[in-house]
Structures are given as structure tokens and as C-alpha cells.
Amino acid sequence: MKQFLYAVSLLTSSLFAIHTASAETQPSPEALLQQMSAASQSLDYELAFISITKQGIDSYRYRHAKTDGKQLGDLLLMDGPRREVVQRGNDISYFESGLQPFTLAGDHIVDSLPELAFSDIAQLSKYYDFIAVGRARAADRISQVIRVVSRDGTRFSFIIWIDEQDKLPLRVDLLDKDGETLEQFRVISVTVDPGVAEAFNGIEKANLPPLLSIPESSTAQFNWSPKWLPEGVKEVSRSKRNLPNLPVSIESRLFSDGVFSFSINVNPTNNVTSEQIVRQGRRTVQTEVRNGNEITVVGELPPSTAKRISDSIVFSGQ
């Protein structure tokens, strides 16, 4: 009996030591997110995933490779009319049935893919808390689960499942302030293999659509500015453009914190429309008329944050 108890005690001690060692060597949540970002942009892999939004469920195939230091990507909608996005370096080309193909400048494909996989995690750590939740199973793989929470509560939060083996994101849930799931990115199968790069053979010589001409950001000084923005949000660009067939110009500023983006648009109006606010998934549109100006905040924000930004806008002379 004593020998049995001694054996049980020894086994328990061994298991505890293994668990403790494992916990001590487990990377921090921030380190895991950095590994995810690095893996997403350096490995040769293929993902089959679904995107779940309030509008429905779409299925996609995404391939990625890195050849001679150049990022290559291909995102294909698997159902319905063919829609495909191709990345070659800093050129992102869009192909869709019934529309003229075009190319935009960018360093990664943003459509239906989790922006966190391509973000500067060290920069985000100044404004978001990264919380380890534990281990779980996703896409038939063991993953580490991490919560990404806005410290000031003005932005949406995430729960991320990161593959323990290859460090790729396997699932990303976008949550509102009340914990309701707004969107899901869910991987069904994943293949990490240098052979994936073969799918991009010939892309260097392929004739992609011409780069879409976008007017350079205006350096014009506007007579309005927001007096409050969520911490870490910075102005990315600004522009002034005329509405088609109307003698009205819209002044616009684009802002981002590296994950979420939104714009503030101001134009003169004779309307006396009362304040309106609409949210569809992650996107909110907040509109109000003040002193002959229509102010619209539109982008990836909770309604309360969009309204606070709109209320903080001050015009010169006020």
C-alpha cells in the first residue's frame, strides 16, 4: 500500500512539474500575437475559411507565399459569382464578375481577413490589453486563446485562437462592448507547405489591372477638427472633393489606430435633418446637422464612440 501511495505521489509530482514548466515556458499573449503576425506574413500556407457576419456566411480560400522577399496572396470567394483578390508585392488587384478589374496600393489584402494578423502588435499594446484565456481546439488543431480588449472601452474587442504549431490565426471573433459577437473568421482547414508557392508561378509576369489613380491627400486646412479621439487614433489622410452634379464639396479626414479605421466628413447643407445613427455589424454611420454643416462619422466604431467624436467637432470661431 505504501508503495502504491508513493508511486501515485511521484506521478502527481511529475505531472505538476511538467505543467509548471509548460506554464513558465509559454510565451506571453503579446509574444504569441507577434508570432501570429510574423507567421501570417512569412509562411507559405493555404486556408479554407468562412466569414460570418450579420449579412450571412461566405466561404473563402486564401493562399499566401513569400518569394524573394515579396508578399504574394490570393483570396477567392468560393460560392456565387467569382470574386478574387490578388496580391503581388504592394499591388492589390481586384477581379469581380461584371466590374472592371482594378489595382490599389497596399501591403496586404484586407477583405475578409483579420486585420490583427497584419498589425503592429507592439504599437497596439499601448492601447489594448492582451489576456491569455487558455487552450482550445479549432480547425482540429490545439490553439492558444487570447482576448484583445480596448483599454478605454471605446472600440471593439477580439477573441483570437492561434495555432500552437504554426502560429496562424484559426478563429477571430469580433465583439461589441456588451460581448455580442458581430463577426467571425473561422478556419476550416489549414495547410502549411512550401509547395503552396507553386500556385503563384507566373504571377511576376502576369498583366495585372492598372493602378487606380487616387488623388493625393490634400494639405488644405479645414476650419473644423475633433477635440476628442480614442487614444492611439491618428489621422491617416485628408481630402476635399466635389459631389457629382452638385456645387457642394465634402471635406474628409481618415483616422486609424492600426486595427480599426473611420472617417469624419463635413459638408455644407440646407437640410435640417435631425441626428441619425445606424449600425450594421462593425460599421456605424452617425450623422447630424449643426449650424448649416452636415457632420458624418462613418467606420468601425461602436455607436457611442461615433457620437462622442461627432459631438467633439469644433468649428473655427465657435
C-alpha positions, 0 to 999 in steps of 0.5 A: 500500500505504501508503495502504491501511495508513493508511486501515485505521489511521484506521478502527481509530482511529475505531472505538476512539474511538467505543467509548471514548466509548460506554464513558465515556458509559454510565451506571453499573449503579446509574444504569441500575437507577434508570432501570429503576425510574423507567421501570417506574413512569412509562411507559405500556407493555404486556408479554407475559411468562412466569414460570418457576419450579420449579412450571412456566411461566405466561404473563402480560400486564401493562399499566401507565399513569400518569394524573394522577399515579396508578399504574394496572396490570393483570396477567392470567394468560393460560392456565387459569382467569382470574386478574387483578390490578388496580391503581388508585392504592394499591388492589390488587384481586384477581379469581380464578375461584371466590374472592371478589374482594378489595382490599389496600393497596399501591403496586404489584402484586407477583405475578409481577413483579420486585420490583427494578423497584419498589425503592429502588435507592439504599437497596439499594446499601448492601447489594448490589453492582451489576456491569455484565456487558455487552450482550445481546439479549432480547425482540429488543431490545439490553439492558444486563446487570447482576448484583445480588449480596448483599454478605454472601452471605446472600440471593439474587442477580439477573441483570437485562437492561434495555432500552437504549431504554426502560429496562424490565426484559426478563429477571430471573433469580433465583439461589441462592448456588451460581448455580442459577437458581430463577426467571425473568421473561422478556419476550416482547414489549414495547410502549411507547405512550401509547395503552396508557392507553386500556385503563384508561378507566373504571377511576376509576369502576369498583366495585372489591372492598372493602378487606380489613380487616387488623388493625393491627400490634400494639405488644405486646412479645414476650419473644423477638427475633433477635440476628442479621439480614442487614444492611439487614433491618428489621422491617416489622410485628408481630402476635399472633393466635389459631389457629382452634379452638385456645387457642394464639396465634402471635406474628409479626414481618415483616422486609424489606430492600426486595427480599426479605421473611420472617417469624419466628413463635413459638408455644407447643407440646407437640410435640417435633418435631425441626428441619425445613427445606424449600425450594421455589424462593425460599421456605424454611420452617425450623422447630424446637422449643426449650424448649416454643416452636415457632420458624418462619422462613418467606420468601425466604431461602436455607436457611442464612440461615433457620437462622442467624436461627432459631438467633439467637432469644433468649428473655427470661431465657435 
